[in-house]
Amino acid sequence: LIFKERRINRMATHNIARLGIGRTFQNIRLFNKLSVLDNVRVGSHGISRSGFFKSLLGLPSMLREEKEIKSRAEELLELVGLYDKKMEYADNLAYGEQRRLEIARALALKPSLLLLDEPAAGMNSGEKVELMKFIEQIRQEMKLTILLVEHDMSLVMTICERIAVLDYGRKIAEGPPEEIKNDERVIQSYLGVGA
């Protein structure tokens, strides 16, 4: 895989993050016994400049950076609608809120590419509608490229500009939603031959 003219296949995850790729997971991976605020702050440390020794010594540059990280985390929590819950433990949040928190943590990296792995998994229809609005909002406001892996076709067709369809790991179609919706190979693979 190539990103920004660099091969990232065997690159360490922290170096991939520094290149500008943020991601979420299909199964939510939060620090459940940390506060909502601290979960987002942890995401910022993937791109922070202060190292272990600066932190240990409490140098002014490190203190300044920590203040910036906290401020950025609070802005992101405001964006995802969790600012009022910033001091709660992450595991006290409702499922949809945990998904938004995980996205906020990924955004703390200041990515240019955001990978969302099945963000609607386990959500009810109301939560999915809110998620669609939220993804569109962050894409517009932050000028991000978002790569979405998702099985909920109504969500995909609603918010994606371009779709690639895989069948057993092989790409069978790629294009705008209208084209994909009418593609015979997609219909056969997902709805059956006689559909």
Buried (B, 14 or more C-beta within 10 A) or exposed (E): EEBEEEEBEEBEEEEBBEBBBBBBBEEBEBBEEBBBBBBBBBBBBBBBEBEEEBBEEEEEEBEEBBEEBBEBBBBBBEBBBBBEBBEBBBEEBEEBBBBBBBBBBBBBBBBBBBBBBBBBBBBEEEBBBBBBEBBEEBBEEBEBEBBBBBEBBEBBEBBBEEBEBEEEEEEBBEBEBEEBEEBEEBBBBBEEEEE
